Amino acid sequence: MTELTAERVRQGIVEHSRRLAESAVATDPGTAVPTAPEWNVAELVEHVGQTHNWVAEIIERRIADPTHLPTEMAVMPTDPAEWPAWLAESAQRVAAACSDDALDAPVFNAAGDERSGTRFWMSSVLNESVVHGFDAHVAAGRPTDVDADIAAALISNHLAMLTSPTWEMLRTESAHAIRGTGQRLQLVAGDCAWFIERLPDGAVWRTGRHEADVTVTGPAGPMFQTLVRRLPLDDAEAAGLTIEGDAALVRHWLDNTAHVAD
């Protein structure tokens, strides 16, 4: 299973935001972020905190019309010593907004898929908190880690985003690059498995094990880090991943499905 309970997602948002803050204040605010080269640490913290507050407002106000999305962003404290409290507050705010009562409320879903708006935003904020947590940890020279259940759920979320109508519309080059003529990729992490098929009309995916041209096997954490390009494929073996079959298909997929931070 790759689906998390709502409470587990809320806990994950708060916990990974805390870890991000710890790494951010362990280094200089102007330190460049190797895995997000357009940002420094201060800009990374600002992005995550602003995203938390922006999403919280969307859910709190039950915004269903994308033309009514918030236009003002939260202001980050200038003193880095205040960043942990600011991020903790923003993470708690968005977690509280994603209450059980809000899970199926009429809220805009930016992916345009079958999920409710709140469920989409919960996964997106967890993804932001974890992925940019990796960025902060790397910038600070600290270990990166994520629990297997959260990593597995975020792999599913990652694949859902890459095959969503919104990705086709906004990331057209990527969506077209991962089309194909039936090439099949299999990802296996413990009891979880994902099957990707590159078809002429677009890539599709589903859970479960199926015959594939290439299979990537290993722990969910390193697998997720590799998929979002926070762990280079060349380091995959050292991280516990193995590739059986046409490795060029894996590299092509990664080269054309970067996690875009914006």
PAGU-807281 format. One line per field, with one value per residue: residue number from 1; residue in one letter; chain; x negated, y negated, z of N, C-alpha, C, O in turn. Coordinates in steps of 0.2 Angstrom, whole numbers, plus 5000, padded with zeros to 4 digits. Example, Ala and Ser with C-alpha at 12.3 -4.5 7.8 and 13.67 -1.06 7.14 Angstrom:
pos <- 1|2
code <- A|S
unit <- A|A
nu <- 4934|4936
nv <- 5028|5011
nw <- 5039|5035
cau <- 4938|4932
cav <- 5022|5005
caw <- 5039|5036
cu <- 4934|4936
cv <- 5016|5000
cw <- 5039|5039
ou <- 4929|4933
ov <- 5017|4994
ow <- 5042|5040
***
This chain:
pos <- 1|2|3|4|5|6|7|8|9|10|11|12|13|14|15|16|17|18|19|20|21|22|23|24|25|26|27|28|29|30|31|32|33|34|35|36|37|38|39|40|41|42|43|44|45|46|47|48|49|50|51|52|53|54|55|56|57|58|59|60|61|62|63|64|65|66|67|68|69|70|71|72|73|74|75|76|77|78|79|80|81|82|83|84|85|86|87|88|89|90|91|92|93|94|95|96|97|98|99|100|101|102|103|104|105|106|107|108|109|110|111|112|113|114|115|116|117|118|119|120|121|122|123|124|125|126|127|128|129|130|131|132|133|134|135|136|137|138|139|140|141|142|143|144|145|146|147|148|149|150|151|152|153|154|155|156|157|158|159|160|161|162|163|164|165|166|167|168|169|170|171|172|173|174|175|176|177|178|179|180|181|182|183|184|185|186|187|188|189|190|191|192|193|194|195|196|197|198|199|200|201|202|203|204|205|206|207|208|209|210|211|212|213|214|215|216|217|218|219|220|221|222|223|224|225|226|227|228|229|230|231|232|233|234|235|236|237|238|239|240|241|242|243|244|245|246|247|248|249|250|251|252|253|254|255|256|257|258|259|260|261|262
code <- M|T|E|L|T|A|E|R|V|R|Q|G|I|V|E|H|S|R|R|L|A|E|S|A|V|A|T|D|P|G|T|A|V|P|T|A|P|E|W|N|V|A|E|L|V|E|H|V|G|Q|T|H|N|W|V|A|E|I|I|E|R|R|I|A|D|P|T|H|L|P|T|E|M|A|V|M|P|T|D|P|A|E|W|P|A|W|L|A|E|S|A|Q|R|V|A|A|A|C|S|D|D|A|L|D|A|P|V|F|N|A|A|G|D|E|R|S|G|T|R|F|W|M|S|S|V|L|N|E|S|V|V|H|G|F|D|A|H|V|A|A|G|R|P|T|D|V|D|A|D|I|A|A|A|L|I|S|N|H|L|A|M|L|T|S|P|T|W|E|M|L|R|T|E|S|A|H|A|I|R|G|T|G|Q|R|L|Q|L|V|A|G|D|C|A|W|F|I|E|R|L|P|D|G|A|V|W|R|T|G|R|H|E|A|D|V|T|V|T|G|P|A|G|P|M|F|Q|T|L|V|R|R|L|P|L|D|D|A|E|A|A|G|L|T|I|E|G|D|A|A|L|V|R|H|W|L|D|N|T|A|H|V|A|D
unit <- A|A|A|A|A|A|A|A|A|A|A|A|A|A|A|A|A|A|A|A|A|A|A|A|A|A|A|A|A|A|A|A|A|A|A|A|A|A|A|A|A|A|A|A|A|A|A|A|A|A|A|A|A|A|A|A|A|A|A|A|A|A|A|A|A|A|A|A|A|A|A|A|A|A|A|A|A|A|A|A|A|A|A|A|A|A|A|A|A|A|A|A|A|A|A|A|A|A|A|A|A|A|A|A|A|A|A|A|A|A|A|A|A|A|A|A|A|A|A|A|A|A|A|A|A|A|A|A|A|A|A|A|A|A|A|A|A|A|A|A|A|A|A|A|A|A|A|A|A|A|A|A|A|A|A|A|A|A|A|A|A|A|A|A|A|A|A|A|A|A|A|A|A|A|A|A|A|A|A|A|A|A|A|A|A|A|A|A|A|A|A|A|A|A|A|A|A|A|A|A|A|A|A|A|A|A|A|A|A|A|A|A|A|A|A|A|A|A|A|A|A|A|A|A|A|A|A|A|A|A|A|A|A|A|A|A|A|A|A|A|A|A|A|A|A|A|A|A|A|A|A|A|A|A|A|A|A|A|A|A|A|A
nu <- 4996|4998|5004|5007|5014|5024|5020|5007|5001|5002|4994|4982|4979|4977|4966|4956|4955|4949|4937|4931|4930|4921|4909|4908|4904|4892|4883|4875|4886|4885|4879|4877|4889|4885|4893|4904|4900|4904|4907|4903|4900|4909|4918|4924|4930|4939|4948|4954|4960|4969|4976|4983|4992|4999|5006|5013|5022|5030|5037|5043|5051|5059|5057|5062|5062|5049|5046|5047|5037|5025|5016|5006|4991|4984|4973|4957|4947|4933|4922|4913|4913|4927|4933|4935|4947|4956|4957|4962|4975|4981|4982|4990|5001|5005|5007|5017|5027|5030|5040|5050|5063|5061|5057|5064|5070|5076|5063|5050|5041|5026|5019|5029|5034|5042|5042|5048|5048|5042|5035|5026|5018|5013|5004|4996|4990|4984|4975|4967|4962|4954|4945|4939|4933|4923|4915|4911|4904|4894|4887|4883|4874|4879|4887|4899|4915|4930|4945|4950|4964|4969|4961|4964|4978|4976|4969|4980|4988|4979|4979|4992|4993|4984|4991|5003|5016|5013|4999|4996|5001|4993|4980|4976|4965|4959|4969|4972|4959|4959|4968|4970|4968|4973|4964|4958|4957|4953|4955|4949|4951|4949|4964|4971|4975|4973|4979|4975|4979|4975|4984|4990|4999|4996|4988|4993|4997|4998|5001|4993|4985|4978|4973|4958|4947|4937|4932|4931|4926|4926|4924|4938|4935|4922|4926|4936|4929|4920|4929|4934|4923|4914|4905|4891|4892|4881|4876|4885|4883|4874|4883|4892|4900|4905|4903|4911|4911|4915|4906|4905|4918|4922|4913|4917|4930|4928|4920|4930|4940|4939|4940|4949|4946|4956
nv <- 5006|4989|4978|4965|4962|4948|4942|4946|4940|4927|4927|4929|4918|4908|4914|4915|4902|4897|4904|4898|4885|4886|4890|4879|4868|4872|4869|4856|4842|4838|4849|4858|4870|4885|4895|4888|4877|4864|4857|4850|4855|4847|4842|4855|4858|4848|4850|4863|4860|4850|4857|4866|4858|4852|4863|4867|4856|4857|4869|4866|4856|4863|4862|4864|4859|4856|4843|4836|4838|4836|4820|4814|4816|4824|4816|4819|4820|4810|4813|4827|4835|4835|4843|4857|4857|4850|4858|4869|4864|4861|4874|4881|4873|4877|4890|4891|4885|4895|4903|4917|4914|4906|4914|4919|4907|4894|4889|4881|4892|4892|4901|4907|4920|4935|4934|4926|4908|4905|4916|4917|4906|4909|4920|4913|4903|4911|4917|4906|4902|4913|4915|4902|4902|4912|4904|4894|4901|4907|4895|4891|4901|4912|4928|4936|4942|4952|4959|4975|4977|4965|4961|4970|4967|4954|4957|4962|4951|4943|4949|4948|4934|4932|4938|4931|4920|4907|4907|4911|4899|4888|4893|4897|4901|4910|4920|4924|4930|4941|4949|4964|4980|4990|4994|5001|4998|5004|5001|5006|5007|5015|5021|5013|5008|5001|4998|4992|4987|4981|4974|4969|4959|4954|4956|4969|4976|4988|4997|5012|5027|5031|5038|5030|5019|5014|5015|5007|5009|5008|4999|4988|4975|4970|4973|4964|4952|4953|4952|4939|4933|4929|4938|4944|4955|4962|4964|4974|4988|4988|4983|4993|4997|5007|5010|5019|5024|5013|5000|4988|4984|4980|4969|4960|4958|4951|4940|4933|4929|4920|4914|4899|4884|4872
nw <- 5000|4996|5001|5012|5029|5033|5045|5046|5035|5039|5051|5045|5037|5047|5054|5044|5040|5052|5052|5041|5045|5055|5048|5040|5048|5052|5044|5034|5029|5016|5009|4995|4987|4983|4976|4972|4962|4959|4970|4987|5004|5012|5003|5000|5012|5013|5002|5006|5018|5013|5004|5012|5020|5009|5003|5015|5016|5004|5007|5019|5015|5006|4992|4976|4964|4952|4949|4960|4968|4982|4982|4989|4998|5012|5024|5027|5042|5045|5053|5055|5066|5070|5060|5063|5071|5063|5052|5059|5063|5051|5045|5055|5053|5040|5041|5050|5043|5034|5039|5045|5041|5030|5020|5009|5004|4993|4985|4975|4964|4958|4950|4942|4942|4948|4962|4978|4981|4993|4997|4986|4989|5001|4999|4990|4998|5008|4999|4995|5008|5011|5000|4998|5011|5009|5001|5010|5019|5012|5008|5021|5024|5030|5035|5024|5025|5025|5030|5025|5022|5019|5009|4999|4997|4992|4980|4973|4972|4965|4952|4949|4947|4936|4926|4925|4919|4921|4921|4908|4902|4908|4908|4895|4887|4895|4897|4884|4881|4889|4883|4873|4864|4870|4880|4895|4913|4929|4946|4962|4979|4993|4999|4990|4973|4957|4941|4925|4910|4894|4882|4866|4867|4879|4895|4907|4923|4936|4951|4957|4951|4936|4920|4913|4904|4911|4928|4943|4959|4977|4993|4998|5001|4996|4983|4980|4982|4971|4960|4961|4958|4968|4972|4963|4949|4947|4959|4964|4966|4978|4987|4988|4978|4964|4946|4934|4918|4904|4907|4901|4899|4911|4914|4904|4908|4920|4916|4910|4919|4929|4946|4948|4956|4960
cau <- 5000|4994|5008|5006|5019|5023|5016|5000|4998|5002|4988|4976|4978|4975|4960|4951|4953|4945|4930|4929|4928|4915|4903|4907|4901|4886|4878|4876|4892|4883|4876|4880|4892|4883|4899|4909|4895|4906|4909|4899|4904|4914|4924|4927|4935|4945|4952|4957|4965|4974|4981|4987|4997|5003|5010|5018|5027|5034|5041|5047|5057|5063|5057|5063|5061|5042|5045|5048|5031|5022|5010|5001|4987|4982|4967|4952|4943|4926|4918|4913|4915|4934|4935|4939|4954|4960|4959|4967|4981|4984|4983|4995|5007|5008|5009|5024|5032|5031|5043|5054|5069|5060|5054|5068|5073|5075|5057|5047|5036|5021|5017|5034|5035|5048|5042|5051|5043|5038|5031|5021|5014|5010|4999|4991|4986|4979|4969|4963|4958|4949|4940|4935|4930|4917|4911|4908|4899|4888|4884|4880|4870|4882|4890|4906|4919|4937|4948|4952|4971|4970|4957|4969|4984|4974|4968|4986|4989|4974|4981|4998|4992|4981|4996|5009|5018|5009|4992|4997|5002|4988|4973|4977|4959|4958|4975|4971|4953|4960|4972|4966|4971|4974|4958|4961|4953|4955|4951|4951|4948|4953|4971|4974|4973|4976|4978|4975|4979|4974|4988|4990|5003|4994|4986|4998|4994|5002|4997|4992|4979|4979|4967|4956|4941|4932|4934|4927|4927|4922|4928|4942|4932|4917|4929|4939|4924|4918|4935|4935|4916|4910|4899|4889|4893|4874|4875|4890|4881|4872|4889|4896|4904|4902|4907|4911|4914|4913|4905|4906|4925|4922|4910|4921|4936|4926|4918|4936|4945|4936|4945|4948|4948|4959
cav <- 5000|4982|4972|4963|4959|4940|4940|4948|4934|4920|4927|4929|4911|4905|4917|4914|4895|4896|4906|4893|4879|4888|4890|4872|4864|4875|4866|4848|4841|4837|4855|4861|4876|4889|4899|4883|4872|4857|4855|4851|4858|4842|4843|4861|4858|4843|4854|4868|4857|4846|4862|4869|4853|4851|4868|4866|4851|4860|4874|4863|4852|4867|4859|4869|4856|4854|4836|4833|4840|4830|4817|4811|4821|4823|4813|4823|4816|4808|4816|4834|4838|4835|4847|4863|4855|4848|4864|4873|4861|4862|4881|4882|4870|4880|4897|4890|4883|4901|4907|4922|4911|4903|4919|4919|4901|4891|4885|4882|4897|4890|4907|4909|4927|4937|4932|4920|4903|4905|4922|4916|4901|4912|4923|4908|4900|4916|4918|4900|4902|4918|4914|4897|4904|4915|4899|4891|4906|4907|4888|4891|4907|4917|4934|4935|4948|4951|4965|4979|4977|4958|4961|4974|4962|4948|4960|4962|4944|4940|4952|4945|4927|4933|4941|4927|4915|4901|4908|4910|4892|4884|4896|4900|4904|4916|4924|4927|4934|4948|4953|4969|4985|4996|4996|5002|4998|5006|4999|5011|5006|5019|5024|5008|5009|4996|5000|4987|4988|4976|4975|4964|4953|4951|4961|4971|4980|4991|5001|5019|5030|5033|5039|5024|5019|5013|5015|5004|5012|5005|4995|4983|4968|4968|4973|4957|4947|4953|4950|4932|4931|4927|4943|4945|4962|4965|4966|4978|4994|4987|4981|4999|4998|5011|5010|5025|5023|5008|4995|4982|4981|4977|4963|4956|4955|4946|4934|4929|4929|4916|4910|4892|4880|4865
caw <- 5000|4996|5003|5019|5032|5033|5050|5044|5031|5043|5055|5040|5035|5053|5056|5039|5040|5057|5050|5036|5048|5059|5043|5037|5053|5054|5039|5032|5025|5009|5006|4989|4988|4977|4973|4969|4961|4958|4977|4993|5010|5014|4998|5001|5018|5011|4998|5009|5022|5009|5001|5018|5021|5003|5003|5020|5014|4999|5010|5024|5012|5002|4986|4971|4957|4952|4948|4966|4972|4985|4978|4994|5001|5019|5025|5032|5047|5042|5058|5054|5073|5070|5055|5065|5074|5058|5048|5063|5063|5044|5044|5059|5050|5034|5044|5053|5037|5031|5044|5042|5039|5024|5015|5003|5003|4986|4984|4968|4963|4953|4946|4937|4942|4952|4969|4980|4981|4999|4996|4982|4992|5007|4996|4987|5003|5011|4995|4996|5014|5011|4994|5000|5017|5006|4999|5015|5022|5007|5009|5027|5025|5035|5032|5022|5026|5025|5032|5019|5020|5017|5003|4995|4995|4988|4973|4969|4971|4959|4946|4948|4944|4929|4921|4926|4914|4922|4919|4901|4900|4910|4907|4889|4884|4899|4896|4877|4881|4892|4879|4870|4860|4874|4885|4902|4918|4935|4952|4967|4985|4998|4996|4985|4966|4952|4934|4921|4903|4890|4877|4861|4870|4886|4900|4912|4928|4940|4956|4956|4948|4929|4916|4911|4901|4916|4935|4948|4966|4983|4998|4995|5002|4990|4976|4979|4981|4964|4956|4961|4956|4974|4973|4957|4947|4947|4966|4966|4969|4985|4991|4989|4972|4958|4940|4930|4911|4900|4911|4897|4900|4918|4914|4900|4912|4925|4913|4907|4924|4935|4951|4947|4962|4959
cu <- 4996|4998|5008|5013|5018|5019|5008|4997|4997|4995|4982|4974|4975|4968|4955|4950|4949|4938|4927|4926|4921|4908|4902|4903|4894|4880|4879|4882|4891|4880|4880|4883|4890|4888|4904|4904|4897|4907|4903|4903|4910|4920|4928|4932|4941|4950|4957|4963|4971|4979|4986|4993|5002|5008|5015|5023|5032|5039|5046|5053|5061|5063|5057|5062|5053|5041|5045|5042|5028|5016|5005|4998|4985|4975|4962|4948|4936|4921|4918|4915|4923|4937|4939|4946|4958|4962|4964|4974|4985|4986|4989|5002|5010|5010|5016|5029|5034|5035|5047|5060|5068|5058|5058|5072|5071|5069|5053|5041|5032|5019|5023|5036|5041|5048|5046|5046|5039|5033|5025|5016|5010|5003|4994|4987|4982|4973|4964|4958|4952|4943|4936|4931|4923|4913|4907|4903|4893|4884|4880|4875|4872|4885|4897|4909|4926|4940|4951|4959|4972|4966|4961|4975|4982|4971|4974|4989|4985|4977|4988|4998|4989|4986|5003|5010|5014|5002|4991|4997|4996|4981|4974|4971|4958|4963|4974|4964|4954|4965|4967|4970|4972|4969|4961|4956|4956|4951|4954|4947|4952|4959|4974|4971|4977|4974|4979|4975|4980|4978|4988|4994|5001|4992|4992|4994|5000|4998|4997|4986|4982|4973|4965|4949|4935|4935|4929|4930|4923|4927|4932|4939|4927|4921|4933|4934|4921|4923|4935|4928|4913|4904|4897|4890|4886|4873|4880|4888|4878|4878|4894|4901|4901|4906|4905|4914|4911|4912|4906|4913|4925|4919|4914|4927|4934|4924|4924|4941|4943|4942|4943|4950|4950|4965
cv <- 4994|4977|4971|4961|4951|4938|4941|4942|4928|4921|4927|4922|4907|4907|4915|4906|4893|4898|4901|4887|4880|4887|4883|4868|4867|4873|4859|4847|4840|4843|4857|4868|4880|4893|4894|4877|4865|4853|4855|4854|4853|4842|4849|4861|4853|4847|4859|4865|4853|4851|4865|4864|4852|4856|4868|4862|4854|4865|4871|4859|4856|4864|4865|4866|4854|4847|4832|4835|4834|4827|4814|4817|4820|4820|4817|4818|4815|4812|4824|4838|4839|4840|4854|4862|4853|4854|4869|4871|4862|4870|4883|4879|4874|4887|4896|4888|4890|4906|4912|4919|4908|4908|4919|4913|4898|4887|4887|4887|4895|4895|4909|4916|4929|4936|4926|4915|4903|4911|4921|4911|4904|4916|4918|4905|4905|4917|4912|4900|4907|4917|4908|4898|4908|4909|4895|4895|4906|4901|4888|4896|4912|4923|4933|4942|4947|4958|4969|4978|4970|4958|4965|4970|4957|4951|4960|4955|4941|4943|4949|4938|4928|4935|4937|4923|4909|4901|4908|4903|4888|4886|4900|4904|4911|4922|4928|4931|4940|4952|4959|4974|4991|4998|4996|5002|5000|5004|5004|5009|5009|5022|5019|5009|5004|4998|4994|4989|4982|4977|4969|4958|4951|4957|4962|4975|4983|4995|5008|5021|5033|5034|5032|5025|5017|5012|5012|5006|5009|5002|4989|4976|4966|4968|4966|4952|4947|4951|4943|4929|4927|4932|4945|4953|4965|4967|4971|4984|4993|4985|4987|5001|5003|5010|5016|5024|5017|5001|4988|4979|4978|4970|4958|4953|4950|4940|4930|4928|4925|4914|4903|4888|4873|4864
cw <- 5000|4998|5010|5022|5032|5039|5049|5040|5035|5048|5051|5038|5041|5054|5050|5038|5046|5056|5045|5040|5052|5054|5041|5042|5055|5049|5038|5028|5017|5005|5000|4990|4982|4973|4970|4967|4960|4965|4982|4998|5012|5009|4998|5007|5017|5007|5001|5014|5019|5006|5006|5019|5015|5003|5009|5019|5009|5002|5015|5021|5007|4995|4980|4964|4957|4951|4954|4971|4976|4981|4983|4997|5008|5019|5030|5036|5044|5047|5057|5061|5073|5065|5058|5068|5068|5054|5052|5063|5056|5043|5049|5056|5044|5036|5047|5048|5034|5036|5041|5039|5032|5019|5009|5001|4996|4986|4978|4968|4957|4948|4940|4937|4947|4959|4971|4981|4987|4999|4992|4985|4998|5004|4993|4993|5007|5006|4995|5002|5014|5006|4996|5007|5014|5004|5004|5019|5018|5008|5015|5028|5030|5031|5029|5023|5026|5026|5025|5017|5017|5010|4997|4992|4991|4981|4969|4967|4965|4953|4944|4944|4937|4924|4921|4920|4915|4920|4911|4898|4902|4909|4901|4887|4888|4897|4889|4877|4884|4888|4875|4865|4864|4879|4892|4907|4925|4941|4958|4974|4991|4995|4991|4978|4962|4945|4929|4914|4898|4883|4872|4863|4876|4890|4905|4917|4932|4945|4954|4951|4941|4925|4913|4908|4906|4923|4939|4955|4971|4988|4995|4996|4997|4983|4975|4978|4974|4959|4955|4960|4962|4975|4966|4955|4948|4955|4969|4969|4976|4989|4991|4983|4967|4952|4936|4923|4908|4904|4908|4898|4906|4917|4910|4904|4917|4922|4911|4912|4930|4940|4950|4953|4959|4963
ou <- 4991|4996|5008|5017|5013|5015|5004|4991|4992|4992|4977|4969|4970|4963|4949|4944|4944|4933|4921|4921|4917|4903|4897|4899|4890|4875|4884|4883|4895|4878|4887|4880|4892|4888|4909|4905|4893|4909|4898|4909|4915|4926|4934|4938|4946|4956|4963|4968|4976|4985|4992|4999|5008|5014|5021|5029|5038|5045|5051|5058|5065|5068|5053|5061|5051|5036|5044|5042|5028|5013|5000|5001|4984|4971|4964|4946|4933|4915|4923|4918|4925|4943|4944|4950|4964|4968|4968|4979|4991|4991|4993|5007|5016|5015|5021|5035|5040|5033|5049|5063|5072|5057|5055|5077|5067|5070|5053|5037|5034|5016|5021|5038|5045|5053|5047|5040|5033|5027|5019|5010|5004|4998|4988|4981|4976|4968|4958|4952|4947|4937|4930|4926|4918|4907|4901|4898|4888|4878|4875|4872|4869|4887|4900|4906|4928|4937|4953|4961|4976|4969|4962|4976|4985|4972|4975|4991|4988|4977|4989|5001|4991|4985|5008|5005|5012|4999|4987|4994|4994|4976|4972|4972|4956|4961|4975|4964|4951|4967|4961|4976|4972|4969|4965|4951|4962|4945|4960|4941|4958|4959|4980|4965|4983|4968|4985|4971|4984|4976|4986|4992|5004|4994|4996|4989|5006|4992|5002|4983|4987|4968|4969|4946|4929|4941|4923|4936|4917|4933|4929|4939|4928|4919|4932|4935|4920|4921|4937|4927|4909|4900|4902|4889|4886|4868|4881|4891|4880|4877|4899|4905|4895|4912|4900|4920|4905|4917|4907|4914|4929|4922|4914|4929|4937|4925|4923|4947|4944|4947|4938|4956|4946|4968
ov <- 4993|4971|4976|4958|4949|4933|4937|4940|4925|4916|4924|4920|4904|4903|4913|4904|4889|4894|4899|4885|4876|4885|4880|4864|4863|4875|4856|4851|4842|4843|4858|4872|4879|4893|4897|4872|4860|4847|4859|4854|4855|4842|4850|4863|4855|4846|4859|4867|4853|4850|4866|4866|4851|4855|4870|4863|4853|4865|4872|4859|4854|4864|4869|4870|4850|4844|4826|4834|4829|4830|4812|4822|4814|4822|4818|4813|4820|4813|4827|4843|4843|4841|4855|4866|4855|4854|4872|4875|4864|4871|4887|4882|4876|4890|4900|4890|4890|4912|4912|4922|4907|4906|4920|4913|4901|4881|4892|4887|4895|4893|4911|4918|4924|4937|4922|4916|4903|4910|4923|4912|4902|4915|4920|4904|4903|4917|4913|4898|4906|4917|4908|4894|4906|4910|4894|4893|4906|4901|4885|4897|4915|4922|4929|4947|4941|4963|4965|4977|4969|4955|4962|4970|4955|4947|4958|4954|4937|4939|4948|4936|4924|4933|4939|4921|4906|4897|4904|4901|4883|4882|4906|4910|4916|4928|4934|4936|4945|4957|4958|4972|4997|5004|4992|5005|4999|5004|5005|5008|5008|5025|5021|5010|5003|5000|4992|4993|4978|4981|4963|4952|4946|4963|4958|4978|4981|4997|5010|5017|5036|5032|5028|5030|5019|5010|5014|5006|5008|5002|4986|4972|4961|4965|4964|4948|4942|4947|4940|4923|4922|4930|4948|4957|4971|4972|4973|4987|4997|4987|4987|5005|5002|5009|5018|5022|5015|4998|4983|4973|4973|4965|4952|4947|4945|4934|4924|4926|4928|4911|4900|4889|4869|4858
ow <- 5003|4998|5014|5019|5032|5038|5052|5041|5034|5048|5053|5038|5040|5055|5052|5037|5046|5057|5046|5038|5052|5056|5040|5040|5059|5049|5040|5023|5013|5000|5000|4994|4976|4967|4967|4971|4961|4965|4981|4997|5013|5011|4997|5006|5018|5008|5000|5014|5021|5006|5005|5019|5016|5001|5007|5020|5010|5001|5016|5024|5004|4992|4980|4959|4961|4952|4955|4977|4973|4977|4980|4999|5010|5015|5035|5034|5041|5044|5059|5060|5077|5065|5055|5066|5068|5052|5049|5062|5056|5040|5046|5056|5044|5033|5046|5049|5032|5036|5035|5033|5028|5013|5003|4998|4993|4988|4975|4973|4951|4943|4935|4932|4949|4963|4967|4981|4987|5001|4993|4985|4999|5007|4994|4992|5009|5008|4995|5002|5017|5007|4995|5008|5017|5006|5004|5021|5021|5009|5016|5034|5033|5025|5033|5021|5028|5023|5021|5011|5012|5005|4992|4986|4986|4976|4964|4962|4960|4948|4938|4940|4933|4918|4919|4916|4910|4917|4908|4893|4898|4908|4901|4884|4885|4896|4888|4874|4882|4891|4876|4863|4861|4882|4894|4907|4926|4941|4958|4974|4992|4990|4989|4978|4963|4944|4930|4912|4899|4879|4874|4862|4879|4889|4907|4916|4932|4944|4950|4948|4940|4927|4910|4908|4904|4924|4940|4957|4970|4987|4990|4991|4994|4979|4969|4974|4971|4954|4950|4961|4961|4979|4962|4960|4950|4956|4975|4974|4981|4995|4995|4984|4966|4953|4935|4923|4909|4905|4911|4898|4907|4920|4911|4904|4918|4925|4910|4911|4936|4937|4951|4955|4957|4962
***
